[in-house]
């Protein structure tokens, strides 16, 4: 699963076939061994070609980001239309990245406002409330007896839909 996830992640964020190979080839495990032993350039080239043949919408979506920037002078998030102007010039990978990450941040920022309202700082106990929000993670401290309730609040706050595409949330209790 790690191999395919890494490939699709790199491709979605605008990686060219040679860049994808180079990045995957150089990745190492904690012990220093290669994460993807046996990986050859011809493999990522084949995957890249197969992906774009079977998923032509990926390249169209990436090209629309660049065309939009050329036309409007910015790339915007899909949720709140937050803009980035790329004053240094065209940067295809950063444009794809911004579109994805800014929209994800919009979703999580909305969710955190709802979570803070329902699980306020010290509202359920001396230590309860939000404790961490990073990337696609919202963490809260609550009394153990309130874990299921907090999980439901987080799931409801973070689950959303944009342009017909669902973005589910799967809270965990630890």
ChimeraX commands (.cxc) that place a marker at each C-alpha (Angstrom):
marker #1 position 0.00,0.00,0.00 radius 0.5
marker #1 position 2.85,2.43,0.73 radius 0.5
marker #1 position 4.16,2.25,-2.82 radius 0.5
marker #1 position 0.88,3.06,-4.54 radius 0.5
marker #1 position -0.05,5.69,-1.98 radius 0.5
marker #1 position 3.29,7.44,-2.40 radius 0.5
marker #1 position 3.03,7.36,-6.20 radius 0.5
marker #1 position -0.53,8.73,-6.32 radius 0.5
marker #1 position 0.30,11.36,-3.68 radius 0.5
marker #1 position 3.26,12.62,-5.73 radius 0.5
marker #1 position 1.31,12.53,-8.97 radius 0.5
marker #1 position -1.71,14.36,-7.55 radius 0.5
marker #1 position 0.55,17.12,-6.27 radius 0.5
marker #1 position 1.88,17.66,-9.78 radius 0.5
marker #1 position 5.00,15.52,-9.76 radius 0.5
marker #1 position 6.54,14.77,-13.15 radius 0.5
marker #1 position 7.45,11.15,-13.84 radius 0.5
marker #1 position 11.19,11.74,-13.31 radius 0.5
marker #1 position 10.57,13.68,-10.09 radius 0.5
marker #1 position 8.30,10.94,-8.79 radius 0.5
marker #1 position 10.97,8.31,-9.41 radius 0.5
marker #1 position 13.71,10.43,-7.82 radius 0.5
marker #1 position 11.65,11.13,-4.70 radius 0.5
marker #1 position 10.51,7.55,-4.26 radius 0.5
marker #1 position 13.98,6.13,-4.97 radius 0.5
marker #1 position 15.58,8.35,-2.32 radius 0.5
marker #1 position 13.11,7.55,0.47 radius 0.5
marker #1 position 14.53,5.58,3.37 radius 0.5
marker #1 position 13.17,3.68,6.33 radius 0.5
marker #1 position 14.31,4.44,9.89 radius 0.5
marker #1 position 17.04,1.78,9.59 radius 0.5
marker #1 position 18.41,3.41,6.41 radius 0.5
marker #1 position 17.09,0.80,3.99 radius 0.5
marker #1 position 15.28,1.93,0.86 radius 0.5
marker #1 position 11.53,2.29,1.27 radius 0.5
marker #1 position 10.94,0.96,-2.24 radius 0.5
marker #1 position 13.71,-1.53,-3.05 radius 0.5
marker #1 position 13.85,-2.63,-6.65 radius 0.5
marker #1 position 12.21,0.52,-7.94 radius 0.5
marker #1 position 13.37,1.37,-11.47 radius 0.5
marker #1 position 12.69,4.47,-13.60 radius 0.5
marker #1 position 10.82,2.37,-16.15 radius 0.5
marker #1 position 8.34,1.35,-13.43 radius 0.5
marker #1 position 7.34,4.89,-12.50 radius 0.5
marker #1 position 7.19,5.83,-16.20 radius 0.5
marker #1 position 4.79,2.95,-16.84 radius 0.5
marker #1 position 2.64,3.87,-13.82 radius 0.5
marker #1 position 2.65,7.53,-14.84 radius 0.5
marker #1 position 1.55,6.72,-18.40 radius 0.5
marker #1 position -1.10,4.24,-17.20 radius 0.5
marker #1 position -2.45,6.70,-14.67 radius 0.5
marker #1 position -2.86,9.52,-17.17 radius 0.5
marker #1 position -4.36,7.17,-19.76 radius 0.5
marker #1 position -6.99,5.89,-17.30 radius 0.5
marker #1 position -7.42,9.15,-15.32 radius 0.5
marker #1 position -7.09,11.98,-17.86 radius 0.5
marker #1 position -9.04,14.27,-15.54 radius 0.5
marker #1 position -5.97,14.57,-13.26 radius 0.5
marker #1 position -3.92,16.43,-15.89 radius 0.5
marker #1 position -6.97,18.48,-16.92 radius 0.5
marker #1 position -7.52,19.53,-13.30 radius 0.5
marker #1 position -3.84,20.42,-12.88 radius 0.5
marker #1 position -3.84,22.39,-16.14 radius 0.5
marker #1 position -7.00,24.27,-15.10 radius 0.5
marker #1 position -5.17,25.49,-11.98 radius 0.5
marker #1 position -2.36,26.94,-14.11 radius 0.5
marker #1 position -4.75,28.39,-16.70 radius 0.5
marker #1 position -6.81,29.98,-13.93 radius 0.5
marker #1 position -3.68,31.57,-12.46 radius 0.5
marker #1 position -2.66,32.87,-15.89 radius 0.5
marker #1 position -6.14,34.32,-16.39 radius 0.5
marker #1 position -6.92,35.61,-12.87 radius 0.5
marker #1 position -3.50,36.03,-11.30 radius 0.5
marker #1 position -4.27,33.72,-8.37 radius 0.5
marker #1 position -5.27,30.19,-7.33 radius 0.5
marker #1 position -8.17,29.91,-4.89 radius 0.5
marker #1 position -9.36,27.36,-2.36 radius 0.5
marker #1 position -12.61,25.61,-3.19 radius 0.5
marker #1 position -14.32,26.28,0.13 radius 0.5
marker #1 position -13.78,29.95,1.01 radius 0.5
marker #1 position -12.07,31.21,-2.14 radius 0.5
marker #1 position -8.86,31.95,-0.21 radius 0.5
marker #1 position -6.32,33.20,-2.75 radius 0.5
marker #1 position -2.61,32.79,-3.40 radius 0.5
marker #1 position -1.04,34.98,-6.06 radius 0.5
marker #1 position 2.32,33.26,-6.84 radius 0.5
marker #1 position 4.09,36.57,-7.40 radius 0.5
marker #1 position 7.33,34.69,-8.14 radius 0.5
marker #1 position 5.77,33.19,-11.24 radius 0.5
marker #1 position 4.21,29.98,-12.40 radius 0.5
marker #1 position 4.81,27.02,-10.11 radius 0.5
marker #1 position 2.68,24.06,-11.20 radius 0.5
marker #1 position 3.36,21.88,-8.16 radius 0.5
marker #1 position 2.74,24.67,-5.66 radius 0.5
marker #1 position -0.46,25.62,-7.47 radius 0.5
marker #1 position -1.80,22.07,-7.19 radius 0.5
marker #1 position -0.64,21.89,-3.59 radius 0.5
marker #1 position -2.30,25.17,-2.65 radius 0.5
marker #1 position -5.62,24.16,-4.17 radius 0.5
marker #1 position -5.65,20.96,-2.13 radius 0.5
marker #1 position -4.11,22.17,1.13 radius 0.5
marker #1 position -5.99,25.48,1.34 radius 0.5
marker #1 position -9.31,23.73,0.82 radius 0.5
marker #1 position -8.40,21.12,3.45 radius 0.5
marker #1 position -7.45,23.95,5.83 radius 0.5
marker #1 position -10.79,25.66,5.18 radius 0.5
marker #1 position -12.61,22.43,6.07 radius 0.5
marker #1 position -10.57,21.91,9.24 radius 0.5
marker #1 position -10.82,25.56,10.33 radius 0.5
marker #1 position -14.62,25.37,10.06 radius 0.5
marker #1 position -14.61,22.11,11.99 radius 0.5
marker #1 position -12.40,23.52,14.75 radius 0.5
marker #1 position -14.77,26.44,15.28 radius 0.5
marker #1 position -17.62,23.96,15.75 radius 0.5
marker #1 position -15.51,21.70,17.98 radius 0.5
marker #1 position -14.40,24.62,20.18 radius 0.5
marker #1 position -18.01,25.68,20.59 radius 0.5
marker #1 position -19.13,22.20,21.64 radius 0.5
marker #1 position -16.01,21.10,23.54 radius 0.5
marker #1 position -14.77,24.38,25.05 radius 0.5
marker #1 position -11.49,24.79,26.88 radius 0.5
marker #1 position -12.07,23.48,30.44 radius 0.5
marker #1 position -15.76,23.10,29.62 radius 0.5
marker #1 position -16.06,19.39,30.35 radius 0.5
marker #1 position -13.25,19.10,32.90 radius 0.5
marker #1 position -10.21,20.97,34.16 radius 0.5
marker #1 position -8.16,19.68,31.18 radius 0.5
marker #1 position -10.76,19.31,28.44 radius 0.5
marker #1 position -10.84,21.14,25.13 radius 0.5
marker #1 position -8.90,21.28,21.88 radius 0.5
marker #1 position -5.25,20.37,22.25 radius 0.5
marker #1 position -3.92,20.05,18.69 radius 0.5
marker #1 position -4.94,20.88,15.15 radius 0.5
marker #1 position -2.58,20.03,12.34 radius 0.5
marker #1 position -3.10,19.20,8.68 radius 0.5
marker #1 position -6.17,16.91,8.75 radius 0.5
marker #1 position -6.11,16.17,12.49 radius 0.5
marker #1 position -8.15,17.77,15.24 radius 0.5
marker #1 position -7.31,16.55,18.74 radius 0.5
marker #1 position -9.20,17.17,21.96 radius 0.5
marker #1 position -8.75,16.18,25.57 radius 0.5
marker #1 position -11.91,15.05,27.30 radius 0.5
marker #1 position -12.72,12.84,30.28 radius 0.5
marker #1 position -12.62,9.18,29.22 radius 0.5
marker #1 position -16.33,8.87,29.95 radius 0.5
marker #1 position -17.00,11.58,27.32 radius 0.5
marker #1 position -14.86,10.02,24.56 radius 0.5
marker #1 position -17.75,8.69,22.47 radius 0.5
marker #1 position -19.60,12.01,22.66 radius 0.5
marker #1 position -16.46,13.90,21.61 radius 0.5
marker #1 position -15.88,11.50,18.71 radius 0.5
marker #1 position -19.44,12.13,17.45 radius 0.5
marker #1 position -18.91,15.90,17.65 radius 0.5
marker #1 position -15.63,15.67,15.75 radius 0.5
marker #1 position -17.11,13.37,13.10 radius 0.5
marker #1 position -20.07,15.69,12.55 radius 0.5
marker #1 position -17.93,18.82,12.50 radius 0.5
marker #1 position -15.32,17.45,10.10 radius 0.5
marker #1 position -17.53,15.51,7.66 radius 0.5
marker #1 position -18.47,17.68,4.70 radius 0.5
marker #1 position -19.10,17.72,0.97 radius 0.5
marker #1 position -17.70,20.00,-1.73 radius 0.5
marker #1 position -19.15,20.06,-5.23 radius 0.5
marker #1 position -20.78,16.69,-4.68 radius 0.5
marker #1 position -17.62,15.00,-3.35 radius 0.5
marker #1 position -17.89,13.68,0.22 radius 0.5
marker #1 position -15.09,14.28,2.69 radius 0.5
marker #1 position -15.72,11.86,5.58 radius 0.5
marker #1 position -14.09,11.94,8.98 radius 0.5
marker #1 position -13.09,8.96,11.08 radius 0.5
marker #1 position -12.42,9.97,14.68 radius 0.5
marker #1 position -10.45,7.70,16.97 radius 0.5
marker #1 position -10.32,7.56,20.73 radius 0.5
marker #1 position -6.97,7.01,22.40 radius 0.5
marker link #1:1,2 radius 0.2
marker link #1:2,3 radius 0.2
marker link #1:3,4 radius 0.2
marker link #1:4,5 radius 0.2
marker link #1:5,6 radius 0.2
marker link #1:6,7 radius 0.2
marker link #1:7,8 radius 0.2
marker link #1:8,9 radius 0.2
marker link #1:9,10 radius 0.2
marker link #1:10,11 radius 0.2
marker link #1:11,12 radius 0.2
marker link #1:12,13 radius 0.2
marker link #1:13,14 radius 0.2
marker link #1:14,15 radius 0.2
marker link #1:15,16 radius 0.2
marker link #1:16,17 radius 0.2
marker link #1:17,18 radius 0.2
marker link #1:18,19 radius 0.2
marker link #1:19,20 radius 0.2
marker link #1:20,21 radius 0.2
marker link #1:21,22 radius 0.2
marker link #1:22,23 radius 0.2
marker link #1:23,24 radius 0.2
marker link #1:24,25 radius 0.2
marker link #1:25,26 radius 0.2
marker link #1:26,27 radius 0.2
marker link #1:27,28 radius 0.2
marker link #1:28,29 radius 0.2
marker link #1:29,30 radius 0.2
marker link #1:30,31 radius 0.2
marker link #1:31,32 radius 0.2
marker link #1:32,33 radius 0.2
marker link #1:33,34 radius 0.2
marker link #1:34,35 radius 0.2
marker link #1:35,36 radius 0.2
marker link #1:36,37 radius 0.2
marker link #1:37,38 radius 0.2
marker link #1:38,39 radius 0.2
marker link #1:39,40 radius 0.2
marker link #1:40,41 radius 0.2
marker link #1:41,42 radius 0.2
marker link #1:42,43 radius 0.2
marker link #1:43,44 radius 0.2
marker link #1:44,45 radius 0.2
marker link #1:45,46 radius 0.2
marker link #1:46,47 radius 0.2
marker link #1:47,48 radius 0.2
marker link #1:48,49 radius 0.2
marker link #1:49,50 radius 0.2
marker link #1:50,51 radius 0.2
marker link #1:51,52 radius 0.2
marker link #1:52,53 radius 0.2
marker link #1:53,54 radius 0.2
marker link #1:54,55 radius 0.2
marker link #1:55,56 radius 0.2
marker link #1:56,57 radius 0.2
marker link #1:57,58 radius 0.2
marker link #1:58,59 radius 0.2
marker link #1:59,60 radius 0.2
marker link #1:60,61 radius 0.2
marker link #1:61,62 radius 0.2
marker link #1:62,63 radius 0.2
marker link #1:63,64 radius 0.2
marker link #1:64,65 radius 0.2
marker link #1:65,66 radius 0.2
marker link #1:66,67 radius 0.2
marker link #1:67,68 radius 0.2
marker link #1:68,69 radius 0.2
marker link #1:69,70 radius 0.2
marker link #1:70,71 radius 0.2
marker link #1:71,72 radius 0.2
marker link #1:72,73 radius 0.2
marker link #1:73,74 radius 0.2
marker link #1:74,75 radius 0.2
marker link #1:75,76 radius 0.2
marker link #1:76,77 radius 0.2
marker link #1:77,78 radius 0.2
marker link #1:78,79 radius 0.2
marker link #1:79,80 radius 0.2
marker link #1:80,81 radius 0.2
marker link #1:81,82 radius 0.2
marker link #1:82,83 radius 0.2
marker link #1:83,84 radius 0.2
marker link #1:84,85 radius 0.2
marker link #1:85,86 radius 0.2
marker link #1:86,87 radius 0.2
marker link #1:87,88 radius 0.2
marker link #1:88,89 radius 0.2
marker link #1:89,90 radius 0.2
marker link #1:90,91 radius 0.2
marker link #1:91,92 radius 0.2
marker link #1:92,93 radius 0.2
marker link #1:93,94 radius 0.2
marker link #1:94,95 radius 0.2
marker link #1:95,96 radius 0.2
marker link #1:96,97 radius 0.2
marker link #1:97,98 radius 0.2
marker link #1:98,99 radius 0.2
marker link #1:99,100 radius 0.2
marker link #1:100,101 radius 0.2
marker link #1:101,102 radius 0.2
marker link #1:102,103 radius 0.2
marker link #1:103,104 radius 0.2
marker link #1:104,105 radius 0.2
marker link #1:105,106 radius 0.2
marker link #1:106,107 radius 0.2
marker link #1:107,108 radius 0.2
marker link #1:108,109 radius 0.2
marker link #1:109,110 radius 0.2
marker link #1:110,111 radius 0.2
marker link #1:111,112 radius 0.2
marker link #1:112,113 radius 0.2
marker link #1:113,114 radius 0.2
marker link #1:114,115 radius 0.2
marker link #1:115,116 radius 0.2
marker link #1:116,117 radius 0.2
marker link #1:117,118 radius 0.2
marker link #1:118,119 radius 0.2
marker link #1:119,120 radius 0.2
marker link #1:120,121 radius 0.2
marker link #1:121,122 radius 0.2
marker link #1:122,123 radius 0.2
marker link #1:123,124 radius 0.2
marker link #1:124,125 radius 0.2
marker link #1:125,126 radius 0.2
marker link #1:126,127 radius 0.2
marker link #1:127,128 radius 0.2
marker link #1:128,129 radius 0.2
marker link #1:129,130 radius 0.2
marker link #1:130,131 radius 0.2
marker link #1:131,132 radius 0.2
marker link #1:132,133 radius 0.2
marker link #1:133,134 radius 0.2
marker link #1:134,135 radius 0.2
marker link #1:135,136 radius 0.2
marker link #1:136,137 radius 0.2
marker link #1:137,138 radius 0.2
marker link #1:138,139 radius 0.2
marker link #1:139,140 radius 0.2
marker link #1:140,141 radius 0.2
marker link #1:141,142 radius 0.2
marker link #1:142,143 radius 0.2
marker link #1:143,144 radius 0.2
marker link #1:144,145 radius 0.2
marker link #1:145,146 radius 0.2
marker link #1:146,147 radius 0.2
marker link #1:147,148 radius 0.2
marker link #1:148,149 radius 0.2
marker link #1:149,150 radius 0.2
marker link #1:150,151 radius 0.2
marker link #1:151,152 radius 0.2
marker link #1:152,153 radius 0.2
marker link #1:153,154 radius 0.2
marker link #1:154,155 radius 0.2
marker link #1:155,156 radius 0.2
marker link #1:156,157 radius 0.2
marker link #1:157,158 radius 0.2
marker link #1:158,159 radius 0.2
marker link #1:159,160 radius 0.2
marker link #1:160,161 radius 0.2
marker link #1:161,162 radius 0.2
marker link #1:162,163 radius 0.2
marker link #1:163,164 radius 0.2
marker link #1:164,165 radius 0.2
marker link #1:165,166 radius 0.2
marker link #1:166,167 radius 0.2
marker link #1:167,168 radius 0.2
marker link #1:168,169 radius 0.2
marker link #1:169,170 radius 0.2
marker link #1:170,171 radius 0.2
marker link #1:171,172 radius 0.2
marker link #1:172,173 radius 0.2
marker link #1:173,174 radius 0.2
view
